[in-house]
Amino acid sequence: MRITMIGAGYVGLVSGVCFADFGHHVTCVDNVEEKVAALKAGTIPIYEPGLDELVKSNVKAGRLMFTTDLKAAVAEADVVFIAVGTPSRRGDGHADLSYVYAAAKDIAHAMTGFTVVVTKSTVPVGTGDEVERIIRSERPDAEFAVVSNPEFLREGAAIADFKRPDRIVIGSEDERASEVMREVYRPLYLNSAPLFFCDRRTSELIKYAGNAFLAMKITFINEMADLCEKVGADVQKVAKGIGMDKRIGDKFLHAGPGYGGSCFPKDTMALVKTAQDNDSPVRLIETTVAVNDTRKRAMARKVIAACGGSVRDKKIAVLGLTFKPNTDDMRDAPSLSIIQALQDNGALVHAYDPEGMEAARGMLPDVDLGDSPYDIAAGADALVLVTEWDEFRALDLRRLRPIMNAPVLVDLRNVYPADEVHRYGFEYHGVGR
């Protein structure tokens, strides 16, 4: 089957490459010429484990192409996926759908024959209806169907998530389009991946509801962590104790500095706005957004308290800048708010991240970036672990102790046992314990 993916960002690139690896012929379209040229040269614009090898092998096999020519790519496609960005709109928090609607208009003028147009981007309820209206108004005679097929990819594990999904949600109101989508995902039948068919609006809401629930679960355990600190309990044991209940489960119950990234912040806000527009407020999600926003700066206050109540003119070494490990994504990362709050209080911040340094140079111009954990720890008054990269899980504390100005470790991910850190002469501060 011939598939065209409009948008070669995170979702579009990973999805397109995986479809090609299934045996489909895939063309990824992007209007940024430099990005397309880099992809053709084998340079991957994002960090995702295993993605570069898949791109290389499928390009070599002739199943994967990159182009800026949307018209030609759409004309020969059986299925066209829209995988463009839907960032929060400045000023009001609604999802910005301008890229989706522009893609719909371009598709209308380029498609030939019956074409299934699929929204892979995360979009509010009713977007598929508007995409269909746009295409119909531009091409009244066109044969097409609009389908919703939200993505559920975790950055850092996206390829495994795509190839071994918990479920594949397809919102379709056209049986011919449903059959096409069954064929698109037929290679996953061997993995017993369940195809869940529903109407288009339900499919669109499933994506937002799922992300909002996970964000709420993270925020819940973070508030439990605060309570644990007040009453002398251990949040890790609380999380394990409630997570053993199968009705709750143990995923997303890790206390920390709050959620960030490309999905949870914008999707929770978009859901809140959709609910308000439809006079059906989602108060739990509104509270989740508010609590998460304040938590990040609260973590900076934890660092300040660990440093005796003041960080003015003190060197603070920050380990981890990306919003999670195994990605170079720093969008809405907790590190950004934490570092800003520390700087607002006079701290001299030095930082290191295994994959986020290039993005950090543009987003954190006043932060000194080092080459390793030990480089930034030299002369530091506190070492703050913000993102739990594997290489931070077994730091040489014996080596760190003599090079730091003050032996203070603030572990915002609860990676280290307190007694182990104490053995090396450190003062330890975790979260919720």
PADODREN-403007 format. One record per residue (C-alpha): y, z, x; residue in one letter. Coordinates in nm, 4 decimals, decimal comma. Last residue first. Example, Ala and Ser with C-alpha at 12.3 -4.5 7.8 and 13.67 -1.06 7.14 Angstrom:
<atoms>
[[-0,1060; 0,7140; 1,3670]; 'S']
[[-0,4500; 0,7800; 1,2300]; 'A']
</atoms>
This chain:
<atoms>
[[1,0359; 5,1675; 1,0471]; 'R']
[[1,2326; 4,9338; 0,8245]; 'G']
[[1,3604; 4,7022; 1,0941]; 'V']
[[1,3142; 4,7883; 1,4610]; 'G']
[[1,5266; 4,9766; 1,7145]; 'H']
[[1,3754; 5,0725; 2,0494]; 'Y']
[[1,5293; 5,2586; 2,3433]; 'E']
[[1,3539; 5,1315; 2,6499]; 'F']
[[1,1947; 5,3261; 2,9317]; 'G']
[[0,8866; 5,1128; 2,9797]; 'Y']
[[0,6668; 5,3456; 2,7792]; 'R']
[[0,9239; 5,3384; 2,4969]; 'H']
[[0,8578; 4,9689; 2,4405]; 'V']
[[0,4854; 5,0296; 2,3976]; 'E']
[[0,5507; 5,3229; 2,1618]; 'D']
[[0,7796; 5,1108; 1,9432]; 'A']
[[0,5211; 4,8400; 1,8820]; 'P']
[[0,6880; 4,5035; 1,9369]; 'Y']
[[0,7353; 4,2052; 1,7030]; 'V']
[[0,9276; 4,3932; 1,4345]; 'N']
[[1,1393; 4,0834; 1,3586]; 'R']
[[1,4869; 4,2339; 1,4113]; 'L']
[[1,3777; 4,3963; 1,7388]; 'D']
[[1,6813; 4,5679; 1,8901]; 'V']
[[1,5860; 4,6534; 2,2480]; 'L']
[[1,8168; 4,8852; 2,4445]; 'V']
[[1,7670; 4,9561; 2,8154]; 'P']
[[2,1321; 4,9548; 2,9243]; 'A']
[[2,2766; 4,7469; 3,2092]; 'N']
[[1,9678; 4,5299; 3,2139]; 'M']
[[1,8048; 4,4039; 3,5351]; 'I']
[[1,5940; 4,7177; 3,5936]; 'P']
[[1,4289; 4,7217; 3,2488]; 'R']
[[1,3606; 4,3489; 3,2094]; 'L']
[[1,0903; 4,3179; 3,4755]; 'R']
[[0,8832; 4,6076; 3,3420]; 'R']
[[0,9448; 4,4747; 2,9916]; 'L']
[[0,7765; 4,1460; 3,0802]; 'D']
[[0,8171; 3,9738; 2,7447]; 'L']
[[0,5005; 3,9180; 2,5439]; 'A']
[[0,6133; 3,8130; 2,1967]; 'R']
[[0,9257; 3,6264; 2,3092]; 'F']
[[0,7321; 3,3165; 2,4181]; 'E']
[[0,5784; 3,2974; 2,0719]; 'D']
[[0,9184; 3,2518; 1,9072]; 'W']
[[1,0117; 3,5408; 1,6773]; 'E']
[[1,3760; 3,4636; 1,6052]; 'T']
[[1,6366; 3,7433; 1,6225]; 'V']
[[1,5277; 3,9607; 1,9158]; 'L']
[[1,8353; 4,1490; 2,0364]; 'V']
[[1,8569; 4,2708; 2,3987]; 'L']
[[2,1269; 4,5316; 2,4498]; 'A']
[[2,3807; 4,6305; 2,7155]; 'D']
[[2,3064; 4,3165; 2,9154]; 'A']
[[2,3494; 4,2961; 3,2930]; 'G']
[[2,0722; 4,0391; 3,3307]; 'A']
[[1,9224; 3,9829; 2,9855]; 'A']
[[2,0578; 3,6266; 2,9582]; 'I']
[[1,8605; 3,5011; 3,2601]; 'D']
[[1,5548; 3,7081; 3,1754]; 'Y']
[[1,5190; 3,5512; 2,8328]; 'P']
[[1,5486; 3,2045; 2,9879]; 'S']
[[1,7975; 2,9289; 3,0713]; 'D']
[[2,1157; 3,0855; 2,9368]; 'G']
[[2,3751; 2,9991; 2,6733]; 'L']
[[2,7129; 3,1725; 2,6839]; 'D']
[[2,8468; 3,1881; 2,3298]; 'V']
[[3,1983; 3,0716; 2,2445]; 'D']
[[3,0947; 2,7163; 2,1462]; 'P']
[[2,8328; 2,8384; 1,8988]; 'L']
[[2,7720; 2,5472; 1,6599]; 'M']
[[2,8034; 2,2557; 1,9030]; 'G']
[[2,6212; 2,4114; 2,1964]; 'R']
[[2,3787; 2,5755; 1,9560]; 'A']
[[2,2425; 2,2410; 1,8372]; 'A']
[[2,1406; 2,1533; 2,1926]; 'E']
[[2,0054; 2,5015; 2,2598]; 'M']
[[1,7782; 2,5262; 1,9571]; 'G']
[[1,4413; 2,4465; 2,1119]; 'E']
[[1,3365; 2,7437; 2,3307]; 'P']
[[1,6333; 2,9638; 2,2308]; 'D']
[[1,8640; 3,1639; 2,4574]; 'Y']
[[2,1797; 3,3634; 2,3976]; 'A']
[[2,4722; 3,5441; 2,5613]; 'H']
[[2,7255; 3,7263; 2,3443]; 'V']
[[3,0266; 3,9154; 2,4769]; 'L']
[[3,0920; 4,1669; 2,1998]; 'A']
[[3,4400; 4,2387; 2,0613]; 'G']
[[3,3610; 4,3406; 1,7053]; 'N']
[[3,4277; 3,9950; 1,5643]; 'D']
[[3,1945; 3,8691; 1,8369]; 'Q']
[[2,9140; 4,0828; 1,6989]; 'L']
[[2,9872; 3,9620; 1,3455]; 'A']
[[2,9842; 3,5980; 1,4595]; 'Q']
[[2,6570; 3,6523; 1,6448]; 'I']
[[2,4881; 3,8023; 1,3407]; 'I']
[[2,6212; 3,5341; 1,1065]; 'S']
[[2,4961; 3,2497; 1,3262]; 'L']
[[2,1701; 3,4217; 1,4215]; 'S']
[[2,0677; 3,4437; 1,0557]; 'P']
[[2,0233; 3,0640; 1,0587]; 'A']
[[2,2177; 2,8832; 0,7850]; 'D']
[[2,1189; 2,5489; 0,9419]; 'R']
[[1,9881; 2,6144; 1,2917]; 'M']
[[1,6947; 2,3715; 1,2890]; 'D']
[[1,5277; 2,3183; 1,6275]; 'D']
[[1,1893; 2,4123; 1,4854]; 'T']
[[0,8799; 2,5964; 1,6021]; 'N']
[[1,0140; 2,9461; 1,5272]; 'P']
[[1,2491; 3,0294; 1,2384]; 'K']
[[1,6230; 3,0094; 1,1598]; 'F']
[[1,6927; 2,8779; 1,5094]; 'T']
[[1,8873; 3,1054; 1,7454]; 'L']
[[1,6262; 3,3126; 1,9269]; 'G']
[[1,6783; 3,5911; 2,1795]; 'L']
[[2,0313; 3,7318; 2,1767]; 'V']
[[2,1691; 3,9147; 2,4807]; 'A']
[[2,4662; 4,1416; 2,4057]; 'I']
[[2,7158; 4,2019; 2,6862]; 'K']
[[2,9610; 4,4796; 2,6040]; 'K']
[[3,3370; 4,4227; 2,5943]; 'D']
[[3,3520; 4,5904; 2,2536]; 'R']
[[2,9996; 4,6613; 2,1345]; 'V']
[[3,0739; 4,9953; 1,9665]; 'S']
[[2,8804; 5,2550; 1,7695]; 'G']
[[2,6474; 5,3767; 2,0417]; 'G']
[[2,4882; 5,0432; 2,1239]; 'C']
[[2,2147; 5,0898; 1,8658]; 'A']
[[2,4864; 5,1308; 1,6011]; 'A']
[[2,6388; 4,7965; 1,7017]; 'I']
[[2,2982; 4,6281; 1,6819]; 'V']
[[2,2408; 4,7691; 1,3326]; 'K']
[[2,5906; 4,6549; 1,2355]; 'R']
[[2,4896; 4,3027; 1,3414]; 'A']
[[2,1882; 4,3328; 1,1128]; 'M']
[[2,4251; 4,4182; 0,8263]; 'A']
[[2,6026; 4,0907; 0,9010]; 'R']
[[2,2817; 3,9090; 0,8107]; 'K']
[[2,2062; 4,1299; 0,5121]; 'R']
[[2,5257; 4,0466; 0,3225]; 'T']
[[2,4267; 3,6860; 0,2502]; 'D']
[[2,0696; 3,7827; 0,1650]; 'N']
[[2,1825; 4,0400; -0,0901]; 'V']
[[2,4171; 3,7935; -0,2624]; 'A']
[[2,1610; 3,5125; -0,2823]; 'V']
[[1,8898; 3,7464; -0,4113]; 'T']
[[2,1311; 3,8892; -0,6680]; 'T']
[[2,2008; 3,5441; -0,8106]; 'E']
[[1,8262; 3,4766; -0,8033]; 'I']
[[1,7514; 3,7859; -1,0105]; 'L']
[[2,0386; 3,7000; -1,2435]; 'R']
[[1,9115; 3,3559; -1,3382]; 'V']
[[2,1831; 3,2581; -1,5852]; 'P']
[[2,0871; 3,0462; -1,8884]; 'S']
[[2,4102; 2,8876; -2,0105]; 'D']
[[2,2989; 2,5416; -1,8943]; 'N']
[[2,5711; 2,5110; -1,6322]; 'D']
[[2,4914; 2,8647; -1,5183]; 'Q']
[[2,1249; 2,7792; -1,4705]; 'A']
[[2,2069; 2,4656; -1,2729]; 'T']
[[2,4508; 2,6622; -1,0574]; 'K']
[[2,1962; 2,9357; -0,9808]; 'V']
[[1,9323; 2,6734; -0,9049]; 'L']
[[2,1700; 2,4989; -0,6625]; 'A']
[[2,2404; 2,8314; -0,4903]; 'M']
[[1,8719; 2,9068; -0,4497]; 'T']
[[1,8130; 2,5549; -0,3203]; 'D']
[[2,1005; 2,5616; -0,0695]; 'K']
[[2,0022; 2,8883; 0,0978]; 'P']
[[1,6227; 2,8414; 0,0704]; 'F']
[[1,5973; 2,4837; 0,1956]; 'C']
[[1,7659; 2,3860; 0,5239]; 'S']
[[1,7216; 2,7109; 0,7087]; 'G']
[[1,8036; 3,0749; 0,6429]; 'G']
[[1,6284; 3,3880; 0,5203]; 'Y']
[[1,7268; 3,7440; 0,6033]; 'G']
[[1,7390; 3,9572; 0,9183]; 'P']
[[1,3784; 4,0753; 0,9035]; 'G']
[[1,1051; 4,2255; 0,6909]; 'A']
[[0,7859; 4,0237; 0,6690]; 'H']
[[0,6535; 3,9952; 0,3143]; 'L']
[[0,6695; 3,6168; 0,2872]; 'F']
[[0,2909; 3,5851; 0,2476]; 'K']
[[0,0788; 3,8971; 0,1863]; 'D']
[[-0,0280; 3,8359; -0,1727]; 'G']
[[0,1231; 3,9824; -0,4905]; 'I']
[[-0,1451; 3,9396; -0,7586]; 'R']
[[-0,4049; 3,9559; -0,4845]; 'K']
[[-0,3022; 4,3145; -0,4056]; 'D']
[[-0,3534; 4,3365; -0,0312]; 'M']
[[0,0135; 4,2429; 0,0020]; 'G']
[[0,1182; 4,5763; -0,1486]; 'I']
[[-0,0409; 4,7813; 0,1279]; 'G']
[[0,0386; 4,5337; 0,4021]; 'K']
[[0,4047; 4,5234; 0,3071]; 'A']
[[0,4232; 4,9022; 0,2852]; 'V']
[[0,2515; 4,9246; 0,6226]; 'K']
[[0,5075; 4,6927; 0,7768]; 'Q']
[[0,7860; 4,8754; 0,5953]; 'V']
[[0,7038; 5,2077; 0,7611]; 'D']
[[0,8372; 5,5169; 0,5785]; 'A']
[[1,0986; 5,7730; 0,6891]; 'G']
[[1,3018; 5,7948; 0,3674]; 'V']
[[1,6203; 5,6142; 0,4723]; 'K']
[[1,4580; 5,3636; 0,7067]; 'E']
[[1,1953; 5,2839; 0,4455]; 'C']
[[1,4695; 5,2152; 0,1900]; 'L']
[[1,6261; 4,9549; 0,4169]; 'D']
[[1,2852; 4,7968; 0,4717]; 'A']
[[1,2262; 4,7898; 0,0949]; 'M']
[[1,5492; 4,5899; 0,0669]; 'E']
[[1,4122; 4,3449; 0,3226]; 'N']
[[1,0806; 4,3312; 0,1342]; 'I']
[[1,2637; 4,2245; -0,1832]; 'F']
[[1,4796; 3,9692; -0,0029]; 'T']
[[1,1745; 3,7910; 0,1341]; 'I']
[[1,0113; 3,7892; -0,2111]; 'K']
[[1,3326; 3,6590; -0,3705]; 'M']
[[1,3431; 3,3723; -0,1228]; 'A']
[[0,9808; 3,2934; -0,2085]; 'L']
[[1,0610; 3,2933; -0,5810]; 'F']
[[1,3682; 3,0761; -0,5305]; 'A']
[[1,1699; 2,8228; -0,3271]; 'N']
[[0,9050; 2,7911; -0,5973]; 'G']
[[1,1542; 2,7745; -0,8843]; 'A']
[[1,3542; 2,5036; -0,7095]; 'Y']
[[1,0510; 2,2834; -0,6476]; 'K']
[[0,8998; 2,3440; -0,9900]; 'I']
[[1,2316; 2,2496; -1,1552]; 'L']
[[1,2133; 1,8870; -1,0447]; 'E']
[[0,8508; 1,8595; -1,1541]; 'S']
[[0,9345; 2,0002; -1,4967]; 'T']
[[1,2100; 1,7416; -1,5370]; 'R']
[[0,9737; 1,4570; -1,4489]; 'R']
[[0,6907; 1,5433; -1,6839]; 'D']
[[0,3706; 1,6821; -1,5385]; 'C']
[[0,0906; 1,5744; -1,3083]; 'F']
[[-0,0686; 1,8116; -1,0585]; 'F']
[[-0,2740; 1,6364; -0,7924]; 'L']
[[-0,5029; 1,8922; -0,6306]; 'P']
[[-0,5831; 1,8372; -0,2622]; 'A']
[[-0,9614; 1,8215; -0,2368]; 'S']
[[-0,9345; 1,7314; 0,1329]; 'N']
[[-1,1238; 1,4082; 0,0681]; 'L']
[[-0,8838; 1,3394; -0,2197]; 'Y']
[[-0,6048; 1,3352; 0,0371]; 'L']
[[-0,6585; 0,9654; 0,1151]; 'P']
[[-0,5875; 0,8877; -0,2551]; 'R']
[[-0,2267; 1,0101; -0,2291]; 'Y']
[[-0,0600; 0,6693; -0,2618]; 'V']
[[-0,3351; 0,5505; -0,4971]; 'E']
[[-0,2775; 0,8414; -0,7344]; 'R']
[[0,0948; 0,7647; -0,7138]; 'M']
[[0,0312; 0,4054; -0,8243]; 'V']
[[-0,1782; 0,5308; -1,1157]; 'E']
[[0,1049; 0,7617; -1,2230]; 'S']
[[0,3503; 0,4701; -1,2062]; 'A']
[[0,1362; 0,2704; -1,4496]; 'R']
[[0,1095; 0,5755; -1,6739]; 'E']
[[0,4868; 0,6158; -1,6985]; 'D']
[[0,6337; 0,9590; -1,7716]; 'E']
[[0,5886; 1,0921; -1,4198]; 'S']
[[0,6496; 1,4186; -1,2385]; 'G']
[[0,4035; 1,4426; -0,9532]; 'I']
[[0,3308; 1,7735; -0,7820]; 'V']
[[0,0862; 1,7636; -0,4922]; 'I']
[[-0,0835; 2,0985; -0,4413]; 'R']
[[-0,1840; 2,3459; -0,1715]; 'D']
[[-0,1328; 2,0690; 0,0803]; 'P']
[[-0,3628; 1,9796; 0,3696]; 'R']
[[-0,2132; 1,6615; 0,5147]; 'K']
[[0,1473; 1,7344; 0,4293]; 'F']
[[0,1294; 2,1043; 0,5151]; 'D']
[[-0,0484; 2,0290; 0,8435]; 'A']
[[0,2266; 1,7839; 0,9357]; 'I']
[[0,5032; 2,0197; 0,8280]; 'A']
[[0,3961; 2,3288; 1,0232]; 'A']
[[0,7114; 2,3971; 1,2275]; 'G']
[[0,9360; 2,3384; 0,9295]; 'E']
[[0,7428; 2,4228; 0,6173]; 'R']
[[0,6848; 2,1261; 0,3889]; 'L']
[[0,6664; 2,1492; 0,0096]; 'F']
[[0,8059; 1,8112; -0,0916]; 'E']
[[0,8992; 1,7166; -0,4468]; 'P']
[[0,7442; 1,4091; -0,6144]; 'N']
[[0,9585; 1,3018; -0,9096]; 'S']
[[0,8918; 0,9523; -1,0467]; 'V']
[[1,1196; 0,6698; -1,1609]; 'V']
[[0,9572; 0,3563; -1,3025]; 'A']
[[1,0436; -0,0062; -1,2342]; 'F']
[[1,0564; -0,3587; -1,3706]; 'E']
[[1,4160; -0,4797; -1,3469]; 'A']
[[1,5881; -0,6789; -1,6239]; 'D']
[[1,8759; -0,4365; -1,6817]; 'P']
[[1,9502; -0,4260; -1,3068]; 'R']
[[2,2608; -0,2184; -1,2236]; 'E']
[[2,2589; -0,0267; -1,5517]; 'S']
[[1,8828; 0,0248; -1,5331]; 'R']
[[1,9018; 0,1445; -1,1731]; 'I']
[[2,1778; 0,3916; -1,2536]; 'I']
[[2,0065; 0,5191; -1,5690]; 'R']
[[1,6766; 0,5739; -1,3863]; 'E']
[[1,8521; 0,7674; -1,1102]; 'V']
[[2,0313; 0,9706; -1,3796]; 'E']
[[1,7053; 1,0623; -1,5516]; 'D']
[[1,5510; 1,1492; -1,2154]; 'G']
[[1,8411; 1,3837; -1,1484]; 'T']
[[1,7786; 1,5727; -1,4736]; 'G']
[[1,6726; 1,9007; -1,3170]; 'V']
[[1,8292; 1,9497; -0,9764]; 'P']
[[1,7145; 1,7552; -0,6669]; 'V']
[[1,5052; 1,8256; -0,3596]; 'T']
[[1,4568; 1,4853; -0,2001]; 'S']
[[1,1224; 1,3120; -0,2637]; 'K']
[[1,2631; 1,1178; -0,5579]; 'T']
[[1,0189; 0,8323; -0,6147]; 'V']
[[1,1019; 0,4782; -0,7233]; 'V']
[[0,7897; 0,2884; -0,8315]; 'V']
[[0,8507; -0,0835; -0,8144]; 'T']
[[0,7339; -0,3643; -1,0436]; 'F']
[[0,8588; -0,6942; -0,9011]; 'G']
[[1,1426; -0,7252; -0,6516]; 'T']
[[1,3648; -0,4401; -0,5401]; 'M']
[[1,6947; -0,4944; -0,3555]; 'A']
[[1,9774; -0,4621; -0,6083]; 'H']
[[1,8334; -0,1572; -0,7832]; 'A']
[[1,7380; 0,0054; -0,4517]; 'I']
[[2,1002; 0,0025; -0,3367]; 'D']
[[2,2145; 0,1710; -0,6582]; 'K']
[[1,9426; 0,4345; -0,6323]; 'A']
[[2,0323; 0,5009; -0,2676]; 'A']
[[2,3948; 0,5632; -0,3648]; 'A']
[[2,2748; 0,8022; -0,6352]; 'Y']
[[2,0653; 1,0023; -0,3910]; 'V']
[[2,3413; 1,0114; -0,1285]; 'Y']
[[2,5977; 1,1327; -0,3843]; 'S']
[[2,3673; 1,4076; -0,5101]; 'L']
[[2,5547; 1,7022; -0,3585]; 'D']
[[2,3686; 2,0058; -0,4888]; 'A']
[[2,6069; 2,2489; -0,6574]; 'H']
[[2,7569; 2,5260; -0,4420]; 'G']
[[3,1088; 2,5020; -0,5868]; 'D']
[[3,3549; 2,4389; -0,3057]; 'G']
[[3,1620; 2,2146; -0,0756]; 'R']
[[2,8564; 2,0634; -0,2322]; 'R']
[[2,5338; 2,2152; -0,1055]; 'S']
[[2,3350; 1,9549; 0,0811]; 'P']
[[2,1118; 1,6958; -0,0896]; 'T']
[[1,9994; 1,4846; 0,2054]; 'G']
[[1,8086; 1,1598; 0,1652]; 'V']
[[1,4378; 1,1207; 0,0969]; 'A']
[[1,4305; 0,8554; -0,1767]; 'I']
[[1,0802; 0,7112; -0,1742]; 'F']
[[1,0232; 0,3442; -0,2583]; 'V']
[[0,6753; 0,2380; -0,3710]; 'V']
[[0,5326; -0,1130; -0,3874]; 'D']
[[0,7674; -0,2288; -0,1133]; 'A']
[[0,8531; -0,5847; -0,0072]; 'E']
[[1,2068; -0,5959; -0,1438]; 'A']
[[1,2769; -0,2352; -0,0454]; 'V']
[[1,2425; -0,3003; 0,3286]; 'A']
[[1,4430; -0,6225; 0,3170]; 'A']
[[1,7319; -0,4640; 0,1269]; 'K']
[[1,7331; -0,1436; 0,3295]; 'L']
[[1,7878; -0,3153; 0,6644]; 'D']
[[1,8606; -0,0197; 0,8942]; 'T']
[[1,5051; -0,0295; 1,0281]; 'T']
[[1,2093; 0,1733; 1,1491]; 'F']
[[0,8465; 0,0622; 1,1309]; 'M']
[[0,5086; 0,2313; 1,0925]; 'L']
[[0,1674; 0,0730; 1,0279]; 'R']
[[0,1593; -0,1552; 1,3318]; 'G']
[[-0,1072; 0,0448; 1,5162]; 'A']
[[0,1369; 0,1106; 1,8020]; 'K']
[[0,3959; 0,2397; 1,5574]; 'V']
[[0,1255; 0,4626; 1,4103]; 'N']
[[0,0210; 0,6070; 1,7477]; 'S']
[[0,3751; 0,6729; 1,8714]; 'K']
[[0,4974; 0,8328; 1,5519]; 'V']
[[0,1901; 1,0564; 1,5339]; 'L']
[[0,2350; 1,1690; 1,8957]; 'E']
[[0,6035; 1,2490; 1,8406]; 'D']
[[0,5285; 1,4523; 1,5271]; 'L']
[[0,2793; 1,6920; 1,6855]; 'G']
[[0,5044; 1,9991; 1,6714]; 'P']
[[0,8328; 1,9250; 1,4899]; 'E']
[[1,1559; 1,8994; 1,6862]; 'Y']
[[1,3978; 1,6488; 1,5387]; 'I']
[[1,5569; 1,3228; 1,6604]; 'P']
[[1,2294; 1,1747; 1,7915]; 'I']
[[1,2757; 0,9277; 2,0779]; 'T']
[[1,0107; 0,6538; 2,0760]; 'G']
[[1,2443; 0,3626; 2,1470]; 'A']
[[1,2250; 0,2489; 1,7850]; 'K']
[[1,3118; 0,6032; 1,6842]; 'L']
[[1,6167; 0,6007; 1,9142]; 'A']
[[1,7379; 0,2686; 1,7731]; 'A']
[[1,6949; 0,4012; 1,4192]; 'V']
[[1,8918; 0,7153; 1,5023]; 'K']
[[2,1708; 0,5193; 1,6717]; 'E']
[[2,1962; 0,2802; 1,3769]; 'E']
[[2,2522; 0,5564; 1,1226]; 'V']
[[2,1857; 0,3837; 0,7892]; 'N']
[[1,8219; 0,4946; 0,7783]; 'D']
[[1,5129; 0,3167; 0,6527]; 'V']
[[1,1548; 0,4153; 0,7290]; 'C']
[[0,9049; 0,1355; 0,6709]; 'T']
[[0,5473; 0,2387; 0,5957]; 'V']
[[0,2232; 0,0420; 0,5773]; 'H']
[[-0,0369; 0,2811; 0,4371]; 'H']
[[-0,3329; 0,3884; 0,6486]; 'G']
[[-0,3243; 0,7667; 0,6030]; 'F']
[[-0,1341; 0,7912; 0,9336]; 'D']
[[0,1329; 0,5735; 0,7787]; 'A']
[[0,1684; 0,8235; 0,4941]; 'F']
[[0,1982; 1,0984; 0,7556]; 'C']
[[0,4728; 0,9122; 0,9420]; 'V']
[[0,6676; 0,8491; 0,6239]; 'G']
[[0,6424; 1,2087; 0,5082]; 'S']
[[0,7522; 1,3514; 0,8449]; 'V']
[[1,0386; 1,1035; 0,8761]; 'L']
[[1,1616; 1,1326; 0,5200]; 'G']
[[1,1492; 1,5109; 0,5071]; 'V']
[[1,3219; 1,5734; 0,8405]; 'Y']
[[1,5663; 1,2842; 0,8363]; 'G']
[[1,4656; 0,9208; 0,8248]; 'A']
[[1,6158; 0,8476; 0,4837]; 'G']
[[1,4881; 0,5801; 0,2492]; 'I']
[[1,1099; 0,5691; 0,2874]; 'M']
[[0,9548; 0,2326; 0,2022]; 'T']
[[0,5847; 0,2183; 0,1209]; 'I']
[[0,3508; -0,0810; 0,1203]; 'R']
[[0,0000; 0,0000; 0,0000]; 'M']
</atoms>
